[in-house]
C-alpha cells in the first residue's frame, strides 16, 4: 500500500514523469555487455584481480554475498556503491539488472536507468508502473 501512496502524491507523479521524459530524450544505452549481472560482476572482479572476499570488503559486504551475486542468487541492493569499485558506470549494472529481470518494456528500462533513484525507489516505481499497466489493461 505504501507504493500507492507514492503514486497518489504529486512527488510520485512528478518522479514518474521525469523518468518518462528522460526515456523519451535518451538515445539508448549501448554499453551493456551480454550475460547476466552475476557474470558481469565476476568477469570484472577477475579483471581487477580481486577475490570475492576483497570485493566484499571494499563494498562493505561479505564474501558470501559476493558469491551469491556472481551466481545470480541475489541482486546487489546498492549498485551505486558497487559500480565505482568495479570501475563500471552504474548504468551498466542497472541495465544488466533490468536484462536479468527480463524486462523488455522501454518504460521499465527507463526507470532502471534513472541515475537519481536508489535501488529501492526503482523497485517501487516498477511495482507501481506494473500495477497501473495491469489495472489499465483489465
N, C-alpha and C positions, 0 to 999 in steps of 0.2 A: 503494500500500500504506500510505502514511502516514495516509490517511484512515481505513483500517480500524483502525489503532492508536488513533485518537481515539475511534472507536465502542467499542472494547474497554475503554476506560478509564472509570472511574467519572465523571471530569470531563466526558468527552464525552457520556455518558448524561445527566448532570445538566443539561448545556447544552441538549441536545435537549428534555428535559422542561420546562426553563424556557421555551424558545421555544414549545412546545406549550401550556403553561399561559398564557403571555402572549396567545397567539392566542385561546384559549377565553375569556379575560377581556376581550378587546378588543371594542369596538363597531364596529370597521371604520374605516379611514382614508378620509375623503371629500375630502381636499384635493388629490388628484391632478388635474392639468389634462390634458386629452386631448392626444394627439400623442406623438411619440417623445421619448426623453430628449434627443436632439440638438436637436430643435425647442424643447424647454423651455429648454435651456441658451442657445440662440441668442436666443430671444424675451426671456429675462431679461437677457442681456448687452446687447441693444439698448435695452431699457428703462432700463438703467443708463448708457447712452451710453458703453459701453466697446468698444474694438477687441478683436479676438481676441488681439493681442499684449499689450494691457493686462490682459485677464483672465488670460492665461497667466502673466504676470509676477506677478500677485497670488497665484496658487496654485503658483508655482514650476514651471511647465511652459512649453513653447514655443508660439508661435502655431500651428505645425503641429499640435501635439497638440490644441489647442482646435478647430481646423478639422476634425480627424478626429472629435472628439466630436460636433460640430454636424452632421456628415454621417453620423452613426451608423456610422462605420467602426470606432471603438474606444469602449468604455465606460470612462469615467474610473475609475481604480483607487482614488481617495481621495475619496469623496463627502463625508466629514466635513470635509475642507478646502475643498471647492468650495462646499458649501451656504451657509456664512456669507458668503462673498464675493458670492454671488448674492443673498443676503438671503432664502433659502428654507429651510424646515425640511429636515433631512437625510432625513426620512421621505418627503417629496415626491419627492426624487431617487431614493430606494430604490424607491418604488412605480413610478416611471417606468421604472427599470431592469428591475424584475420584469415589468412590462407589455411592455416591449420584448423581453424574453427569451421571451415567450409563455406564461408560466405562469398557469394558472387553478386550480392546486392551492392550497387555503387554507393548508396547512402550509408550502408553499414561500413563499407570500406572507408568512406569519408570520416565517419566517427572514429574508426581505428587510427586514422592518420592525424586527427586533430591534436596538435602538439600541446595545447594548453590544458588538455584534460588528463586527469590521473587515470590509472587503470580502472579504479572503482567507478569513476564517472563515465568512462567509456562503456563499461559493462552495464551500468544503469541505463544509459541512453539507448544502448542496443535493445535491452529488455523493453523499455518504453516504446521504442520505434516498432519493434515486432508486435507488441500489444496493439498499437494503433493500426498497423497494417492488417493484422488478423481481424480486428474489430471492423475495419472498413470493408474487408472482403466478405464478411459474413452476411 
